[in-house]
């Protein structure tokens, strides 16, 4: 039986990954190690396949003692790290130290434990296209795995730092680490600070959709379940020491996303508003994903227009009123820790 140790499994991509793995593999043990920050979901996962052995441990990857205790108890063969502070605006206007602590120190702790472990076959570090920096809007250039890292936000810099640690641990000690760098994910269970669920939430309240600058910043969008399949392939079949870009080639500006969502809800462009741009706002991201397609056979399966429509519908009427519950949980947590 495979044992997968998932850190940050109560978050958006992590929770979708756990559901994906549970549905596909009948003999699997999943350990979900999560701090349960404001963006964490209910970690009970009642809808998992009943054959899945699932355990939740509340813990912080930046606290090595907590992490080590869980490692020694469960002796995983596979480790996937989703745990991260990810909201760019918070890294600019909030406490940058939180990003360094989780995204750098936490990954350092995980690499140390994997290095010491006798059981781990593969460690997958889930990274981001933002480590590459920005591309010009015109010209059609895309980032490949050999592109220089030129992060422009504290968040991106913290993720790039973790990626460099991963590289060094493989080069020095042959720690079996693989790094995936995906483009913007969207889909169910995404916390409403992110663009698509945030816009849907505003639309449902008949509020305007604020767009930074001219709204023409472009991102490459990949449906979360397509990314989960890519992560699964990287974990089980990816070559240690390698990096794999994961993008669906669906480049859309923030203005296009807003317009599509407004049309989905039968609203017009009068709901658009333009606000001052944020510092260091990258103009365009685009990934060359030919390596993972060529070497590991991954392809996105979801059409963007259809997947965005189903995502908008899910966020408009999520199961058990999820959107209200997660906002309420976030508010309660901030009250308790204030």
N, C-alpha and C positions, 0 to 999 in steps of 0.2 A: 504493500500500500504506500502510495506517495504521500509525503507530508510536506505541505507548502506553508511556509511562515510568511504571512502577509502583514506588513506594517502599513498603517493608514487605511486599513480595509473598511473603515466606516465612512470614508469620504466618497466623493462622486465616482471617480474612475475605479477606486479600490473596491467599492461595494458592487459595481457592475462586473468587475473581474471575478469576484468571489461567486456571484450568481452564475456567470458564464462557465467557470470551472466546475462548479457543482452540477450543473446541468449536463456537462459533457462527459465527465469522468465518474464512473460508478464506484470505484474504490479509491477514495481520496480522503485525506485528513487535512483540514484547513485550520490554521491557527491565525486568528485575527488579533493583532496587537495594535491598539489604537489609543491615543490620548483622549479622544472625544472632545475636541475643541468645539468652538461655536458652529463649525461647518460639518460636524460629525453627525451621522444618521443613527437611528436606533440599531445597535449591533446584533439584535436577536435573530434577524433573517429567518422569520418563520416559514418563508416560501422556498427554502433550500430543499434539494432532493433529500428525502429521508435517509438515503444510504450514505450521505456525506457525514463524516465525523467532523463536527465543527465546534471550535472552542474560541471564546472571546477572552482576551486578557487586556485590562486597561493599563496602559503604560506609556511611557515617554521615551522615544529613541535617544533623546539627549541625555537620559539617565542610564548609564551603561549597566549599573547593577540590576535594574529592572529588566533590561533587555537580556542580560546574561542568564538570569534566573529562568526566563522563559525558554531560551535556547537550550540550556542544559536539561530542562525537563522534557522537551519535545523532540530534540535532536532532528531538526528538519533536513530534508534532502534539497529542498528548493526554497529560496528566499526572494521575495519581491518587495521593494520599498516604494510605496506610494506616499508615505508620511512626509508632508512638506507644508510650509507656509507658501501660498501660491498667489495671493491677490496682489497684483502689481501696485495698485493705489495705496494699499496698506504699507507696502515696503517703502513708499515715497513719503507718505504723510504720517505713518504710524511708527512703531518701534522696530527699527531695522535689526536690532539685536535678536529679536525673535526669529528672524529669517536666518541669521548666521547660526544661531543655536540649533535650530531644527534641521535646516537644509545642509549645513556643513558639519557641525559637531555630531549631529545624529548619524549622518552617513559614515563619518569616521568611526564611530562606535560600532556600527554594523560591519564595516570592513574588518575591523579588528577581531570581532567575534567569528566572522566567516574564515578569516585567516587562521584562527586558533582551532576551528571546528574540524572534526574528523568525518562529519556526515554530509556537509553541504556540497552538492554537485554543481550548483549554479546560483549566482546572486544577480538578480536583475534590478538595476537602478533605473527608475522611471524619471526621465528628464524632459526637456522642453526645447522647442525650436528657438525660444527666446535667447538661448545662450549664444547664438550666432550673431545677434545684433539685427540691423535693419538692412533692407534692400531698397533700391529705388523703385518707384511705381512703374516706370517704363523699362523696357529692355528684356524682360522675361527671364532674367537670371534667377536661379534657384540655389539654395544651400545644399551641398552634399556633405557626407561625413568627414571629408577632408577640409572643409571650409574653416577659416580661422574663427576662434571664439572672440566676439567683441560685444559682450553684454552691456546694455545701456540703462538698466534699472538695478537697484539693489537686489530685487528678487532674482533677476536673470544672472547677476554676478554670483549669488549664493549657489544657484544650480550649476553654473559653470565650474565653480570651485569644487563642488562635489564630484562632478564628472572628471576633473583632473585628479582628484584623490583616487577615484576608481581606476583610472589609467595607470597611475603610479603603483597601485597595489598589484595590478596584474603584471606590470613590467618588472617589478622588484621581487614579488613573492609568488607570482602565478596564481593569485587569487582568482577563482573562476567567475569573473564579473562581466556582465554584458550591460551596455547602456542603450536604452531606447530614447529617442527624441521625437516626440509627436507634435503635430500641429494642434490648433485649438480643437478641443473636444466639445461635443454637445450631445444631449440626450436626457433621459429621465434621471431623477435624483440629483440634479446639479444645484448647488446652493445658489440662491437668488442674488448674490453679489456679482455673478458672472453675467456676461452680456445678454445672452438669449433668455434665460429665466428672469433676469432683471427687467428686460423690456416687456416680457409677457406679464409680469407682475404689475408694471406701470400701466400697460394697456387695460388690464382688468379693472384698474382703479380709475380709468379714463384720465390718466396723467400723461404729460408730454414725455417724449423719449429724448433725453439729453445726449447729444453727440459731441465728442471732443473735436475742436477745430472745425475743419470742413467736412468731417465724417468720412473722408475717403481713405482712411487707413485700412490696409488690406491684410486679411489673415487667410490662411489655408485651413479649411474646416474638415474634420474627420468625425464620423459618428462614433460614439463611445464604444459600441459593441464591435465595430470594425477594429478599433484600437485594441480592445481586449483580446481579440483573436491574434493580432500582431504580437501583443505581449506574451500570450501563451506560446506562440511559435518561437519568439526570442528566448523565452525561459527554457524550453525543452530542446530546441534545436539550434539556437544561436551559438556562434563560436565565441568562446571566452576571449576577452580582450577586445571584442569588436563593438562598434556603434552601429545602430540601425535607425535611420530616419523613417518616421511613419506619418505620411501625409496622403490625403485622398486626391490632391490636385484640384480642390474646390476653392479657388480664391474668390473671396467676396469682401467687399468693403463694408464697414460698419453701417454706412448709409444704405447699402443694398439689403443688409440683414434687417434693418429697421423697416424699410419699405415693404419687404416681403411679409414681415409679421403684421404690419398695419393692414395690408391687403387680406391676409388670412382672417383677420378679425373685422373686416369690412370697415376700416377706418381710413381716413385720408392723411395726406402729408402735413396737414395743419397741426398734427400731434408731434411733429418734429421740432426740436429746439437745438440750437448750437451754443456750446459753452466754451470757455477758455480751455485751450489744450493743456494736457498735463505735461510736466517736465519729462524730457527724455522719451517722448512717445514715438516708438518705432513706426516708420511709415508702412513697411510691408514685410511680411514673412512668406516664404514659399519654400517647400522642401522637395528635393529630388529623392524620391523613394525607390529608385530603380534597384538599389542594392538588396533591400529586403524582398523585393519582388523576384529578383534574379536568383538570389541565394536560398531564400526560405519559402518562396512560392506564395507569398501573401498578396492578396488583392482586396481592395475595399468592395463590399457587396451592396452597400446601401446608396441609393440615389439621393443626392442632397435635397432636392425639392421635396421629395416624399418624406424623407427622414426629418427634415425641419418641420414640416406640417404635423407629423405625428408627435414630435417633441413639443411643439407649441400646444397641441391638444392635451398632451400629458400634463404639462405645467399649468394649463388652464383648469384642469379637473383631475388632479393627481389622486391616487388611491388614498382613502381615509383622510382626505384634506391635508395632504403632506405639507404643502407650502405654508399653511397657517401654523401647523405644528412645529415645523423646523424654525420658523421665525420666533414663535413663542419660546421655544427651547433656548434659542440664541439670546433673547432678551433676559430670560431667567438666569442664564449663566453669567451674563454681564452684571446683573444685579448682585449675584452672589459673590463675584470676585472683585467688585468695585472697592 
